[in-house]
Amino acid sequence: MNTVDHASHGHDSAHDESYGHGSRKSYLIGFALSAVLTAIPFWLVMTGVLTPGATAVAVIVMAVVQILVHTVCFLHVNTQAEGGWTLIAYVFTAVLLFIVIAGSVWIMYHLNTNMMPGMTTGEASYTP
């Protein structure tokens, strides 16, 4: 008979942690945080306890925090995984997203301001 050593195939917890695989504890913590970070914005929107602007900011903040929780708990992106290259790639992606979103908002704001000057004073811009 051929016996197989299961520890040599990477089934022990110490080996799994070194390669960035999560433990049951990290998955349960991630699940609990994700559930809470989903329930809070839902409650804020459904009850209307904050002003619409504050609610929007709170929902966006909770979304960013939830992205970070998913990244750490489920995707296992940290400074130890693959020599830190996954974290560098993640930061690079976040910077690119920020540039694209901020640039788009800036362009739309200035287009609205410069292309629609009659709309800000209440005057009709079209006269036949």
N, C-alpha and C positions, 0 to 999 in steps of 0.2 A: 504494500500500500504506500501511497505517496502522501505524506503529511505536509500541510501548508501552515506556515507561521503567519498568523493574521497580523501581528505587529509589523511585519516587514512590508505589508501592503498598505500601510498608512491608516490603519483603523484605530490607533490609539489617540487619546485626546491631546497629548503633548505634541504629537506629530501634526495633527490637524490644526492646532493653534499656530504652529510655526509657519504654515502655508496660508494663513488667513482665513481658514474655515472657522465659522462661529460655533460656539457651544449652544446648548439648549438654553442656557441662562441668557445669552446675548440675544437670541431670537425672541424669547419671551419678553425681555425688557423692551426690545424694539417693537414688538406687537402691542404691548401695553401703552408705550409712548405714542405710537401711531394712532391707536384708538382714542386716546385722550386728545391728541392734537387734531383729530377729526371732529370729535364731539364738541370741543370748545367753540370753534368757528360756527358750527351748525347751530349751537345754542345762541350765540351772539346774533346771528342773522334772524333766527326764528323769534326771539324774544324782543329784539329791537332795543336793548338796554343802552346801546351807544348810538351816537349820531351816525348817519350814513358814512361820512368821511372817516370817522374813527373806526367804524366797523370794517371798512375796506382796508385800512391800515392794519388792523388786528388780524384779519384773514390773511393778508399777504405775509405778515410776520410769521404766523403759524405755518403757512405753506413753506416758507424758507426753512424754518426749524424742522419741519417734517422731512424735507429733502435731506437735511443733514442727518437726521435720525436714520432714514433709509440707507443713506450712503455708508454710515458707520456700522449699523447693526446688521444690515442685510447684504450689502455689497462689500463690506469689510475693507473699505478704503481707509488706510491709515498710513503712518510714516514707516511702518515695518513691512508692509506688503510690497513685494517686488522691489525692495530697495527704495521705496518712496516714490517710484515713478507713477504709480496710480494716483497718488495725491497730487503730484505735479500736473498730471493730465487733467484731473478734476478742477484744479485751480485755474488752469489755462482755459478750460471750457467755461467756467464761471466768468472770467474776465471777458471773453468773447461775447457771451450772452449779455453782460452788462453794457458793453460797448454798442451792440446792436440795438438793444432795447432803449438805452438812453439816447442814442443817435436818432432812432425813429421817433421818439417822443419829441426831441428837440426840433427835428425837421417838421413834424406835423404842427407843432405849436407856432413855429415861424411862418410856415405856409398859411396857416389860418390867420395870423396877424397881418401878414403882408399882402395876401391875395384877397382878403375880404374886409377892406377897411370900412365899408359902409355898414357892415353888420354890427360893428361895435357901438356906433352912435345911434342906432335905431332907424337910420334912413334907408329907404329902399334903393338898392343899387341898380335896379333896372327901370328905365323910363322909356316908354315907346315913342 
